[in-house]
Amino acid sequence: MIDYIRQPQQIEKNSFDIISRIISESYPDYHFVDKEQEAVIKRVIHTTADFDWLNLLYFSPDVFRLIRNGILRGCTLYTDTTMALSGINKTRLAQYGSECRCYISDPRTIHMAKTQHITRSMAAVELALQEPEEKIFIFGNAPTALFRLLEHLCLPEPQIAPIAVIGVPVGFVGAEESKNALINSGISCIAAKGRKGGSNIAAAIINAILYRMPEVKHE
């Protein structure tokens, strides 16, 4: 019989130990800015097995505090894909009175996309903006969704700005440009530089913040 680790907690612990060792050995000059960035970056590496992420994430000032406080107030997280929605720890999120929604398959989204000749991701942003709750937007796949949100926030009389945006769309058409626009917008955000990203990255970022929230209270 093949001997292998079966306990999920032990697998995760060993994975993070390996990640820390590789960073120490292969990137000896690398230093994390703080524990919060370290937690996010390491979880993204854990999700992807890609150490390029040591240098790909942008964090705007105070973004972690803003996201944490929003979650504690019971905000709503809006994702651009059901994959990101599925990957977020909604049980942990609910413990703080917050929830997560994705409108990509909502009949209203489909109708709006057809009648206005826009992507469903753009239409889903439109629906989310109509809702009164405090919002955090999470984009892992759709540059058009991120562009549409930025368009709204640049209007002369913009709707209420979100608490923060996690912008990590992946791809070759508009992905890098949309993330650069987010970084330069002044909106509180965590964003990926370049073409890399994805729904799994978006979920990993939020989960890293959620998992650290009990620790932050005692730091």
TISEFI-707243 format. One line per 4 residues: number of its first residue (from 1); their letters; for each residue x, y, z of N, C-alpha, C, CB. Coordinates in Angstrom, 3 decimals. Glycine has a CB too. Example, Ala and Ser with C-alpha at 12.3 -4.5 7.8 and 13.67 -1.06 7.14 Angstrom:
1) AS) 13.190,-5.690,7.800,12.300,-4.500,7.800,13.200,-3.300,7.800,11.308,-4.473,9.046 | 12.850,-2.250,7.080,13.670,-1.060,7.140,12.900,0.030,7.870,14.084,-0.598,5.725
END
This chain:
1) MIDY) 0.845,-1.202,0.000,0.000,0.000,0.000,0.879,1.251,0.000,-0.955,0.006,1.232 | 0.521,2.226,-0.817,1.285,3.471,-0.910,1.069,4.289,0.358,0.871,4.290,-2.169 | 2.179,4.780,0.905,2.106,5.608,2.105,2.027,7.075,1.703,3.328,5.358,3.028 | 0.980,7.740,2.145,0.839,9.165,1.845,-0.003,9.821,2.931,0.197,9.383,0.444
5) IRQP) 0.094,11.133,3.027,-0.625,11.866,4.062,-2.099,11.950,3.680,-0.022,13.284,4.262 | -2.964,11.649,4.619,-4.403,11.629,4.357,-5.159,12.768,5.044,-4.978,10.311,4.798 | -4.579,13.368,6.061,-5.279,14.394,6.814,-5.128,15.747,6.119,-4.749,14.462,8.260 | -6.242,16.411,5.763,-6.154,17.669,5.017,-5.399,18.757,5.768,-7.535,18.163,4.686
9) QQIE) -5.575,18.820,7.093,-4.871,19.854,7.858,-3.365,19.656,7.799,-5.337,19.852,9.313 | -2.936,18.398,7.860,-1.508,18.117,7.805,-0.942,18.390,6.417,-1.239,16.672,8.204 | -1.723,18.077,5.390,-1.283,18.370,4.021,-1.076,19.870,3.855,-2.314,17.849,2.983 | -2.034,20.668,4.345,-1.907,22.115,4.217,-0.707,22.628,5.012,-3.193,22.808,4.690
13) KNSF) -0.548,22.152,6.242,0.579,22.604,7.061,1.903,22.282,6.381,0.529,21.956,8.453 | 2.029,21.058,5.888,3.268,20.679,5.215,3.514,21.535,3.977,3.229,19.203,4.831 | 2.434,21.840,3.252,2.564,22.669,2.053,3.119,24.048,2.401,1.205,22.809,1.347 | 2.566,24.659,3.434,3.030,25.990,3.815,4.454,25.956,4.372,2.083,26.599,4.843
17) DIIS) 4.804,24.870,5.046,6.191,24.724,5.508,7.145,24.651,4.322,6.342,23.464,6.389 | 6.746,23.919,3.284,7.577,23.802,2.078,7.699,25.149,1.378,6.989,22.754,1.110 | 6.574,25.867,1.284,6.592,27.196,0.656,7.551,28.117,1.389,5.179,27.811,0.635 | 7.480,28.129,2.711,8.361,28.990,3.503,9.822,28.608,3.302,7.995,28.908,4.990
21) RIIS) 10.088,27.327,3.240,11.472,26.881,3.055,12.009,27.270,1.681,11.568,25.367,3.239 | 11.182,27.113,0.652,11.621,27.462,-0.703,11.898,28.955,-0.803,10.562,27.047,-1.744 | 11.023,29.761,-0.207,11.251,31.214,-0.241,12.563,31.556,0.461,10.070,31.974,0.425 | 12.778,30.943,1.615,14.000,31.216,2.376,15.250,30.806,1.606,13.958,30.490,3.716
25) ESYP) 15.191,29.656,0.928,16.366,29.122,0.239,16.577,29.731,-1.143,16.245,27.627,0.113 | 15.486,29.922,-1.879,15.604,30.357,-3.275,15.460,31.861,-3.466,14.573,29.661,-4.104 | 14.859,32.522,-2.496,14.671,33.975,-2.579,15.155,34.619,-1.272,13.164,34.332,-2.854 | 16.429,34.449,-0.937,16.918,34.876,0.383,16.805,36.371,0.638,18.343,34.469,0.540
29) DYHF) 16.746,37.167,-0.405,16.650,38.618,-0.233,15.209,39.120,-0.184,17.383,39.312,-1.351 | 14.269,38.207,-0.295,12.862,38.624,-0.315,12.361,38.838,1.107,11.986,37.573,-1.042 | 11.637,39.934,1.310,11.061,40.216,2.623,9.607,40.655,2.446,11.885,41.312,3.373 | 8.710,40.030,3.182,7.310,40.428,3.164,7.153,41.762,3.893,6.417,39.337,3.811
33) VDKE) 6.242,42.570,3.397,6.006,43.881,4.006,5.431,43.723,5.416,5.050,44.720,3.129 | 4.479,42.797,5.572,3.871,42.555,6.881,3.228,41.173,6.865,2.816,43.662,7.234 | 2.663,40.784,8.003,2.080,39.449,8.121,0.867,39.263,7.216,1.688,39.182,9.560 | 0.150,40.340,6.978,-1.059,40.225,6.158,-0.709,39.947,4.703,-1.901,41.502,6.261
37) QEAV) 0.249,40.696,4.167,0.691,40.425,2.803,1.309,39.042,2.706,1.693,41.485,2.339 | 2.055,38.647,3.723,2.660,37.316,3.728,1.591,36.233,3.652,3.519,37.122,4.981 | 0.528,36.383,4.450,-0.540,35.380,4.458,-1.205,35.265,3.096,-1.583,35.722,5.516 | -1.478,36.403,2.453,-2.134,36.385,1.147,-1.218,35.796,0.090,-2.564,37.794,0.742
41) IKRV) 0.002,36.265,0.028,0.923,35.803,-1.016,1.201,34.312,-0.878,2.238,36.590,-0.958 | 1.424,33.854,0.334,1.695,32.426,0.527,0.483,31.569,0.172,2.113,32.159,1.972 | -0.720,32.052,0.476,-1.901,31.256,0.114,-2.096,31.230,-1.400,-3.163,31.819,0.799 | -1.780,32.306,-2.078,-1.861,32.302,-3.538,-0.819,31.342,-4.121,-1.655,33.733,-4.102
45) IHTT) 0.379,31.335,-3.554,1.395,30.377,-4.006,0.929,28.954,-3.722,2.759,30.649,-3.314 | 0.332,28.749,-2.565,-0.195,27.427,-2.222,-1.247,26.976,-3.230,-0.793,27.438,-0.811 | -2.038,27.918,-3.724,-3.102,27.617,-4.679,-2.555,27.304,-6.064,-4.072,28.780,-4.763 | -1.421,27.914,-6.422,-0.925,27.850,-7.801,0.399,27.110,-7.968,-0.772,29.229,-8.328
49) ADFD) 1.151,26.910,-6.873,2.525,26.382,-6.936,3.417,27.262,-7.810,2.523,24.937,-7.478 | 3.132,28.552,-7.823,3.834,29.501,-8.686,4.434,30.608,-7.819,2.873,30.098,-9.767 | 5.774,30.642,-7.738,6.452,31.624,-6.892,6.592,32.989,-7.563,7.819,31.111,-6.509 | 6.130,33.107,-8.804,6.064,34.440,-9.422,5.183,35.374,-8.609,5.536,34.343,-10.862
53) WLNL) 4.246,34.797,-7.858,3.315,35.622,-7.093,3.991,36.404,-5.978,2.234,34.762,-6.512 | 5.230,36.116,-5.690,5.960,36.937,-4.726,6.039,38.393,-5.173,7.363,36.381,-4.518 | 5.961,38.604,-6.486,6.155,39.950,-7.020,4.997,40.459,-7.873,7.404,39.983,-7.829 | 3.886,39.772,-7.872,2.807,40.143,-8.794,1.641,40.884,-8.142,2.286,38.916,-9.457
57) LYFS) 1.535,40.846,-6.841,0.362,41.435,-6.199,0.628,42.858,-5.720,-0.080,40.573,-5.031 | -0.335,43.722,-6.001,-0.311,45.114,-5.534,-1.333,45.261,-4.415,-0.612,46.118,-6.706 | -0.936,45.926,-3.338,-1.821,46.167,-2.200,-1.894,47.671,-1.958,-1.322,45.416,-0.918 | -3.080,48.230,-2.039,-3.206,49.654,-1.756,-3.129,49.883,-0.241,-4.537,50.216,-2.335
61) PDVF) -2.770,51.084,0.182,-2.637,51.355,1.612,-3.931,51.075,2.374,-2.215,52.797,1.830 | -3.797,50.404,3.513,-4.913,50.177,4.442,-5.981,49.235,3.906,-5.550,51.483,4.788 | -5.700,48.539,2.810,-6.744,47.715,2.191,-7.194,46.584,3.108,-6.244,47.139,0.872 | -6.281,46.006,3.871,-6.674,44.889,4.738,-7.630,45.346,5.834,-5.436,44.241,5.365
65) RLIR) -7.344,46.476,6.454,-8.223,46.986,7.507,-9.606,47.294,6.937,-7.617,48.249,8.160 | -9.647,47.898,5.756,-10.929,48.233,5.147,-11.751,46.987,4.844,-10.711,49.031,3.874 | -11.110,45.956,4.301,-11.825,44.717,3.979,-12.302,44.040,5.258,-10.923,43.757,3.168 | -11.433,43.935,6.252,-11.820,43.303,7.519,-13.004,44.025,8.160,-10.631,43.283,8.490
69) NGIL) -12.925,45.328,8.239,-14.005,46.085,8.877,-15.305,45.960,8.096,-13.618,47.557,9.011 | -15.200,45.930,6.766,-16.399,45.734,5.957,-17.046,44.391,6.220,-16.067,45.861,4.491 | -16.238,43.352,6.313,-16.763,42.013,6.603,-17.393,41.981,7.986,-15.647,40.953,6.503 | -16.777,42.638,8.946,-17.328,42.677,10.305,-18.637,43.459,10.366,-16.315,43.293,11.264
73) RGCT) -18.839,44.388,9.438,-20.099,45.148,9.397,-21.202,44.403,8.649,-19.869,46.505,8.744 | -20.865,43.278,8.044,-21.877,42.505,7.324,-22.053,42.918,5.885,-23.178,42.616,8.016 | -20.945,43.154,5.184,-21.022,43.564,3.786,-21.319,42.373,2.875,-19.718,44.240,3.359 | -21.496,42.666,1.604,-21.733,41.624,0.601,-20.575,41.591,-0.380,-23.069,41.863,-0.147
77) LYTD) -20.069,40.401,-0.622,-19.014,40.197,-1.607,-19.663,39.761,-2.917,-17.968,39.138,-1.112 | -19.281,40.398,-4.013,-19.807,40.050,-5.331,-18.669,39.512,-6.191,-20.481,41.281,-6.011 | -18.838,38.302,-6.698,-17.819,37.688,-7.551,-18.267,37.692,-9.005,-17.521,36.253,-7.092 | -17.294,37.601,-9.897,-17.622,37.584,-11.325,-17.816,36.177,-11.871,-16.537,38.278,-12.108
81) TTMA) -17.509,35.160,-11.080,-17.689,33.779,-11.539,-18.208,32.904,-10.411,-16.368,33.211,-12.082 | -18.916,31.847,-10.791,-19.356,30.879,-9.789,-18.172,30.111,-9.227,-20.378,29.910,-10.387 | -17.076,30.014,-9.979,-15.885,29.335,-9.477,-15.297,30.095,-8.284,-14.832,29.194,-10.595 | -15.202,31.420,-8.407,-14.716,32.221,-7.280,-15.680,32.103,-6.108,-14.544,33.705,-7.690
85) LSGI) -16.967,32.165,-6.392,-17.976,32.015,-5.353,-17.808,30.689,-4.616,-19.378,32.112,-5.955 | -17.591,29.612,-5.370,-17.452,28.288,-4.770,-16.197,28.181,-3.917,-17.431,27.223,-5.851 | -15.148,28.888,-4.318,-13.876,28.757,-3.613,-13.786,29.531,-2.328,-12.785,29.179,-4.488 | -14.650,30.524,-2.138,-14.599,31.348,-0.932,-15.236,30.597,0.231,-15.312,32.704,-1.159
89) NKTR) -14.607,30.685,1.394,-15.126,30.009,2.583,-16.329,30.777,3.118,-14.029,29.882,3.675 | -17.500,30.387,2.642,-18.717,31.123,2.990,-19.165,30.866,4.438,-19.840,30.744,2.031 | -18.770,29.721,4.995,-19.071,29.460,6.396,-18.332,30.451,7.289,-18.696,28.017,6.771 | -17.050,30.648,7.001,-16.260,31.612,7.766,-16.799,33.036,7.551,-14.763,31.531,7.359
93) LAQY) -17.178,33.334,6.327,-17.717,34.654,6.012,-19.002,34.911,6.801,-17.982,34.781,4.498 | -19.858,33.912,6.860,-21.136,34.055,7.559,-20.949,34.258,9.059,-22.005,32.833,7.313 | -19.863,33.762,9.603,-19.591,33.957,11.026,-19.465,35.441,11.377,-18.314,33.218,11.422 | -19.115,36.237,10.385,-18.962,37.675,10.613,-20.168,38.465,10.095,-17.685,38.178,9.941
97) GSEC) -21.216,37.753,9.675,-22.428,38.422,9.234,-22.400,38.888,7.792,-22.690,39.576,10.102 | -21.433,38.410,7.018,-21.331,38.794,5.608,-21.726,37.636,4.712,-19.907,39.262,5.272 | -21.918,37.928,3.431,-22.273,36.885,2.477,-21.642,37.169,1.121,-23.798,36.771,2.344 | -21.748,36.184,0.248,-21.140,36.282,-1.074,-22.185,35.943,-2.136,-19.907,35.339,-1.189
101) RCYI) -22.205,36.732,-3.220,-23.171,36.520,-4.295,-22.466,36.553,-5.644,-24.288,37.582,-4.246 | -23.061,35.845,-6.596,-22.602,35.900,-7.984,-23.836,35.914,-8.879,-21.658,34.686,-8.332 | -23.928,36.932,-9.739,-25.107,37.096,-10.577,-24.860,36.714,-12.039,-25.585,38.519,-10.501 | -23.788,36.010,-12.314,-23.436,35.726,-13.703,-24.503,34.886,-14.404,-22.094,35.012,-13.765
105) SDPR) -25.226,34.049,-13.654,-26.259,33.194,-14.263,-27.668,33.639,-13.915,-26.069,31.759,-13.828 | -27.790,34.791,-13.287,-29.094,35.318,-12.919,-29.883,35.655,-14.195,-28.945,36.573,-12.007 | -31.167,35.308,-14.263,-31.961,35.621,-15.464,-31.951,37.104,-15.815,-33.393,35.167,-15.269 | -31.893,37.966,-14.811,-31.840,39.408,-15.079,-30.538,39.779,-15.782,-31.981,40.207,-13.769
109) TIHM) -29.461,39.125,-15.391,-28.167,39.357,-16.027,-28.209,38.942,-17.486,-27.058,38.599,-15.291 | -28.749,37.763,-17.729,-28.809,37.240,-19.101,-29.645,38.153,-19.989,-29.392,35.812,-19.113 | -30.782,38.605,-19.454,-31.656,39.499,-20.235,-30.957,40.822,-20.520,-32.985,39.755,-19.487 | -30.333,41.403,-19.516,-29.656,42.686,-19.694,-28.510,42.569,-20.701,-29.126,43.199,-18.347
113) AKTQ) -27.758,41.487,-20.603,-26.632,41.304,-21.529,-27.111,41.223,-22.968,-25.844,40.042,-21.173 | -28.222,40.524,-23.195,-28.754,40.381,-24.552,-29.312,41.693,-25.077,-29.835,39.312,-24.587 | -30.061,42.387,-24.259,-30.725,43.601,-24.736,-29.758,44.774,-24.888,-31.846,43.983,-23.787 | -28.711,44.809,-24.054,-27.767,45.927,-24.113,-26.492,45.583,-24.885,-27.404,46.368,-22.709
117) HITR) -26.403,44.321,-25.342,-25.244,43.861,-26.128,-23.939,44.080,-25.363,-25.187,44.595,-27.486 | -23.957,43.628,-24.107,-22.769,43.667,-23.265,-22.508,42.263,-22.731,-22.937,44.691,-22.096 | -21.371,42.062,-22.089,-21.089,40.749,-21.517,-21.946,40.526,-20.278,-19.591,40.611,-21.171 | -22.155,39.259,-19.947,-22.911,38.945,-18.737,-22.174,39.445,-17.497,-23.159,37.431,-18.635
121) SMAA) -20.862,39.445,-17.544,-20.091,39.938,-16.408,-20.353,41.421,-16.172,-18.598,39.695,-16.632 | -20.456,42.178,-17.252,-20.781,43.599,-17.129,-22.190,43.772,-16.559,-20.663,44.306,-18.501 | -23.133,42.988,-17.055,-24.509,43.083,-16.570,-24.599,42.711,-15.094,-25.428,42.180,-17.396 | -23.803,41.729,-14.671,-23.814,41.324,-13.265,-23.333,42.463,-12.364,-22.935,40.078,-13.060
125) VELA) -22.362,43.236,-12.841,-21.899,44.405,-12.085,-23.021,45.426,-11.968,-20.658,45.044,-12.759 | -23.745,45.633,-13.063,-24.868,46.573,-13.033,-25.890,46.170,-11.974,-25.539,46.650,-14.412 | -26.206,44.892,-11.899,-27.175,44.420,-10.904,-26.644,44.625,-9.491,-27.505,42.936,-11.133 | -25.383,44.293,-9.295,-24.799,44.434,-7.961,-24.822,45.884,-7.496,-23.364,43.906,-7.951
129) LQEP) -24.551,46.794,-8.408,-24.512,48.206,-8.043,-25.882,48.748,-7.659,-23.951,49.016,-9.184 | -26.937,48.081,-8.095,-28.289,48.521,-7.747,-28.678,48.146,-6.321,-29.289,47.930,-8.715 | -27.913,47.261,-5.698,-28.268,46.779,-4.370,-27.666,47.689,-3.299,-27.790,45.326,-4.175 | -28.353,47.832,-2.162,-27.957,48.856,-1.186,-26.810,48.473,-0.259,-29.122,49.207,-0.359
133) EEKI) -26.473,47.199,-0.172,-25.476,46.777,0.805,-24.092,47.357,0.506,-25.401,45.262,0.843 | -23.281,47.464,1.560,-21.868,47.754,1.349,-21.256,46.599,0.562,-21.122,47.969,2.709 | -20.327,46.931,-0.325,-19.871,45.932,-1.285,-18.351,45.798,-1.332,-20.385,46.274,-2.654 | -17.920,44.568,-1.563,-16.557,44.270,-1.991,-16.689,43.504,-3.296,-15.746,43.445,-0.898
137) FIFG) -16.045,43.982,-4.348,-16.091,43.285,-5.633,-14.851,42.412,-5.777,-16.193,44.295,-6.812 | -15.080,41.220,-6.342,-14.001,40.239,-6.502,-14.011,39.760,-7.945,-14.163,39.032,-5.506 | -13.007,40.163,-8.705,-12.922,39.823,-10.129,-11.715,38.919,-10.370,-12.823,41.107,-11.001 | -11.975,37.698,-10.811,-10.888,36.770,-11.088,-10.800,36.354,-12.536,-11.033,35.566,-10.246
141) NAPT) -11.816,36.728,-13.314,-11.872,36.196,-14.674,-12.218,37.230,-15.743,-12.868,35.096,-14.729 | -13.046,38.224,-15.392,-13.664,39.062,-16.424,-13.144,40.499,-16.400,-15.172,39.066,-16.252 | -12.222,40.852,-17.307,-11.780,42.237,-17.394,-12.931,43.204,-17.683,-10.723,42.368,-18.464 | -13.919,42.765,-18.471,-15.023,43.668,-18.808,-15.808,44.067,-17.562,-15.960,43.009,-19.829
145) ALFR) -15.912,43.162,-16.595,-16.606,43.491,-15.354,-15.846,44.556,-14.585,-16.788,42.241,-14.489 | -14.546,44.399,-14.515,-13.723,45.380,-13.811,-13.767,46.731,-14.522,-12.271,44.884,-13.699 | -13.663,46.720,-15.843,-13.767,47.972,-16.599,-15.115,48.649,-16.352,-13.576,47.709,-18.106 | -16.203,47.876,-16.347,-17.529,48.456,-16.155,-17.649,49.100,-14.775,-18.611,47.386,-16.335
149) LLEH) -17.126,48.441,-13.758,-17.158,49.035,-12.425,-16.371,50.350,-12.404,-16.588,48.051,-11.382 | -15.207,50.368,-13.006,-14.394,51.584,-13.034,-15.104,52.700,-13.796,-13.026,51.299,-13.671 | -15.822,52.344,-14.859,-16.593,53.348,-15.594,-17.627,54.013,-14.693,-17.282,52.712,-16.805 | -18.318,53.211,-13.897,-19.330,53.759,-13.000,-18.710,54.683,-11.967,-20.087,52.638,-12.307
153) LCLP) -17.561,54.295,-11.465,-16.940,55.075,-10.400,-16.303,56.352,-10.920,-15.903,54.245,-9.686 | -16.162,56.472,-12.232,-15.608,57.687,-12.833,-16.683,58.658,-13.313,-14.711,57.321,-13.990 | -17.962,58.306,-13.124,-19.054,59.181,-13.536,-19.056,60.458,-12.686,-20.414,58.447,-13.419 | -19.618,61.550,-13.216,-19.691,62.797,-12.424,-20.396,62.612,-11.089,-20.407,63.874,-13.217
157) EPQI) -21.426,61.773,-11.078,-22.120,61.455,-9.831,-22.112,59.938,-9.650,-23.588,62.015,-9.836 | -20.970,59.399,-9.239,-20.861,57.941,-9.142,-21.715,57.374,-8.024,-19.420,57.538,-8.930 | -22.092,56.099,-8.206,-22.766,55.414,-7.119,-21.773,55.207,-5.974,-23.360,54.058,-7.599 | -22.277,54.809,-4.831,-21.408,54.645,-3.671,-20.266,53.693,-4.012,-22.209,54.121,-2.455
161) APIA) -19.060,54.134,-3.720,-17.886,53.331,-4.051,-17.844,52.071,-3.187,-16.594,54.154,-3.863 | -17.319,50.983,-3.723,-17.180,49.771,-2.911,-16.144,49.965,-1.809,-16.791,48.576,-3.793 | -16.218,49.130,-0.804,-15.214,49.141,0.260,-13.837,48.887,-0.333,-15.543,48.085,1.343 | -13.772,47.910,-1.221,-12.508,47.542,-1.867,-12.820,46.659,-3.065,-11.546,46.811,-0.870
165) VIGV) -11.816,46.501,-3.906,-11.930,45.630,-5.080,-10.734,44.690,-5.101,-12.008,46.464,-6.404 | -11.019,43.420,-5.299,-9.951,42.463,-5.573,-9.993,42.204,-7.067,-10.114,41.123,-4.736 | -8.961,42.667,-7.757,-8.945,42.597,-9.213,-7.805,41.735,-9.718,-8.841,43.986,-9.805 | -8.136,40.508,-10.066,-7.102,39.591,-10.578,-7.586,38.836,-11.822,-6.692,38.585,-9.483
169) PVGF) -8.228,39.525,-12.784,-8.630,38.829,-14.010,-7.418,38.230,-14.727,-9.376,39.790,-14.951 | -7.631,37.085,-15.316,-6.563,36.384,-16.029,-6.801,36.487,-17.521,-6.479,34.902,-15.594 | -5.737,36.537,-18.314,-5.929,36.465,-19.752,-5.074,37.406,-20.559,-7.324,36.723,-20.064 | -5.394,37.488,-21.854,-4.583,38.216,-22.815,-5.288,39.436,-23.403,-4.175,37.298,-23.919
173) VGAE) -6.617,39.499,-23.267,-7.365,40.616,-23.849,-7.993,41.429,-22.727,-8.457,40.107,-24.841 | -7.382,42.532,-22.418,-7.941,43.444,-21.433,-7.603,43.139,-19.989,-9.383,43.464,-21.573 | -7.049,41.973,-19.715,-6.811,41.600,-18.314,-5.771,42.510,-17.667,-6.353,40.136,-18.221 | -4.601,42.599,-18.281,-3.540,43.437,-17.716,-3.972,44.898,-17.683,-2.238,43.286,-18.527
177) ESKN) -4.632,45.340,-18.752,-5.060,46.743,-18.834,-6.087,47.086,-17.750,-5.650,47.036,-20.222 | -7.014,46.174,-17.506,-8.044,46.447,-16.498,-7.429,46.530,-15.102,-9.135,45.357,-16.532 | -6.448,45.688,-14.835,-5.808,45.696,-13.521,-4.933,46.936,-13.345,-4.969,44.426,-13.329 | -4.272,47.353,-14.406,-3.503,48.602,-14.331,-4.421,49.787,-14.058,-2.716,48.832,-15.635
181) ALIN) -5.586,49.783,-14.706,-6.548,50.860,-14.489,-7.030,50.869,-13.048,-7.737,50.720,-15.442 | -7.238,49.695,-12.478,-7.659,49.606,-11.082,-6.575,50.147,-10.156,-7.997,48.153,-10.713 | -5.337,49.727,-10.386,-4.219,50.170,-9.546,-4.094,51.690,-9.575,-2.900,49.520,-10.010 | -4.328,52.276,-10.743,-4.168,53.727,-10.907,-5.422,54.526,-10.571,-3.759,54.031,-12.317
185) SGIS) -6.478,53.844,-10.171,-7.770,54.516,-9.961,-7.892,55.208,-8.611,-8.883,53.522,-10.099 | -7.077,54.814,-7.671,-7.217,55.344,-6.323,-8.196,54.576,-5.458,-7.636,56.759,-6.389 | -8.857,53.583,-6.026,-9.779,52.747,-5.259,-8.980,51.779,-4.406,-10.752,51.978,-6.195 | -9.425,51.541,-3.201,-8.750,50.575,-2.344,-8.837,49.195,-2.993,-9.374,50.561,-0.916
189) CIAA) -7.694,48.542,-3.150,-7.706,47.297,-3.923,-6.524,46.398,-3.608,-7.718,47.606,-5.396 | -6.703,45.145,-3.981,-5.618,44.187,-4.150,-5.691,43.764,-5.604,-5.733,42.946,-3.151 | -4.597,43.906,-6.332,-4.631,43.644,-7.772,-3.394,42.876,-8.200,-4.740,44.956,-8.563 | -3.557,42.116,-9.272,-2.442,41.378,-9.854,-1.873,42.153,-11.026,-2.883,39.970,-10.299
193) KGRK) -0.563,42.262,-11.052,0.092,42.914,-12.182,0.360,41.874,-13.272,1.417,43.606,-11.735 | 0.168,42.281,-14.514,0.433,41.376,-15.624,-0.770,40.549,-16.022,1.559,40.469,-15.276 | -0.503,39.451,-16.733,-1.582,38.634,-17.299,-2.128,37.581,-16.350,-1.100,37.962,-18.536 | -1.361,37.205,-15.352,-1.768,36.100,-14.487,-2.900,36.518,-13.561,-0.580,35.597,-13.669
197) GGSN) -3.657,35.524,-13.142,-4.769,35.750,-12.235,-5.674,34.541,-12.252,-5.549,37.020,-12.613 | -6.945,34.757,-11.980,-7.898,33.666,-12.041,-8.837,33.643,-10.853,-7.175,32.366,-12.135 | -9.944,32.943,-11.022,-10.940,32.842,-9.962,-10.374,32.172,-8.720,-12.153,32.077,-10.453 | -9.482,31.195,-8.912,-8.875,30.538,-7.756,-7.994,31.501,-6.975,-8.058,29.327,-8.200
201) IAAA) -7.331,32.417,-7.667,-6.512,33.427,-7.001,-7.407,34.366,-6.201,-5.670,34.223,-8.031 | -8.504,34.797,-6.812,-9.428,35.707,-6.140,-9.951,35.090,-4.850,-10.595,36.068,-7.067 | -10.354,33.821,-4.911,-10.862,33.144,-3.720,-9.765,32.975,-2.676,-11.447,31.780,-4.091 | -8.559,32.667,-3.109,-7.452,32.480,-2.175,-7.159,33.759,-1.408,-6.203,32.018,-2.916
205) IINA) -7.241,34.904,-2.075,-6.965,36.183,-1.418,-7.982,36.445,-0.302,-6.988,37.337,-2.447 | -9.253,36.284,-0.616,-10.288,36.505,0.400,-10.152,35.505,1.535,-11.688,36.405,-0.222 | -9.906,34.252,1.209,-9.772,33.238,2.261,-8.600,33.545,3.180,-9.598,31.849,1.645 | -7.488,34.003,2.616,-6.337,34.345,3.446,-6.696,35.434,4.446,-5.162,34.796,2.574
209) ILYR) -7.462,36.418,4.001,-7.898,37.500,4.901,-8.836,36.956,5.971,-8.598,38.628,4.104 | -9.782,36.110,5.566,-10.724,35.530,6.520,-10.010,34.684,7.572,-11.760,34.684,5.788 | -9.058,33.864,7.147,-8.383,32.967,8.077,-7.513,33.722,9.076,-7.538,31.971,7.312 | -7.071,34.908,8.687,-6.223,35.688,9.595,-7.022,36.582,10.547,-5.270,36.541,8.790
213) MPEV) -8.288,36.745,10.314,-9.064,37.684,11.128,-9.023,37.371,12.631,-10.497,37.687,10.659 | -9.131,36.117,13.052,-9.021,35.846,14.496,-7.642,36.209,15.048,-9.311,34.371,14.776 | -6.593,36.010,14.243,-5.242,36.349,14.696,-5.076,37.846,14.852,-4.200,35.812,13.723 | -5.624,38.608,13.912,-5.457,40.064,13.934,-6.023,40.663,15.213,-6.135,40.699,12.717
217) KHE) -7.110,40.094,15.722,-7.734,40.602,16.938,-6.803,40.511,18.144,-9.013,39.843,17.219 | -5.823,39.597,18.066,-4.941,39.386,19.214,-3.523,39.902,18.973,-4.892,37.915,19.558 | -3.332,40.586,17.857,-1.993,41.130,17.550,-1.857,42.572,18.056,-1.724,41.079,16.020
END
